[in-house]
Amino acid sequence: MALLFASGSTCFLLGPFPGYLALLGEGADAITFFVGSLLFTAGGALQSTSAFPRRSERSGGRSLWWAAIVQSAGTLFFNRTTYKAMSTALANPHYDRLVWRPDALGSVCFLISGAIAYRASARRGWLPAHGARGWWEPAVNLLGCVFFALAAVAGRVVPSTGSVLSLAAANWNTSLGAACFLACALATLRSGRSSKFRRLHEMERTLGRDLERHIAHAPANAGPSSDAGDAGASTRGQASGGGARSSGSETPGAGPQLPDSLTS
């Protein structure tokens, strides 16, 4: 999920740069935005799926569910926007006016989603509470939503006035918003990998302790002295009693039991 958001954010980060447009052309630039929107949609779908079981929880689960659903709706508007831009840019690079409305709706959904997530996060007044892992992510995510909303407004002004300043504002706000989303996605990837490594280390330590206990109890469980005593008694019985059998039946020593972590 975080990898999808990181990849989609990278597309929206690179797409607005004039150098990227000049290098690849209008068609490839429009395809970049469309691919980025699809990656956002896939990430939003996974996020909504993971939040679905907690949708009835009052302690943050309901807020996470609504934030994920509203964000996913916003990605669908961006799918429509970027698809129209891509299909038209491949035939007519001067297409711009019809893009704005879905882009604005998607940005509004992102803004609402970011506000819901930030409201549900740990805060001290209006500011995020420091200390916990990822404490800054809801605030940076909301900031990225604000940048996307500003880019939508600036993009609406561009076709009506033709102002280069508005075009630059739309591009820069899009890139800044994507950079915020990328930072949050990379932080989630890093924390997810760290937690996996911690779980692996815990499993290794548990396995090591089980093996140490197994080795420590192996001599007592194997029972070599019992077998030797039975063999000795049998030999003495044969020597003194003319082949009489020992009164005790010979039982093999119990084998070592594998720890649960190895048998599972």
KAZI-V208415 format. One line per field, one symbol per residue. phi: phi as a letter, one per 30 degrees, with the letter a starting at -180 (. if undefined). A space follows every 50 residues. Layout:
# KAZI-V208415
phi: ???
This chain:
# KAZI-V208415
phi: .dddddddddddddeddedddddcjddddddddddddddddddddddddd dedcdcdddjddddddddddddddddddedddddddddddcbdcdadddd deddddddddddddddddddddbciccdddjddidddedddddddddddd dddddddeddcidddddddddddddddddddddddddddddddddddddd ddddddddddddddddcdddddiddddddddddddddddcciiddddddd cddddddddedcdd
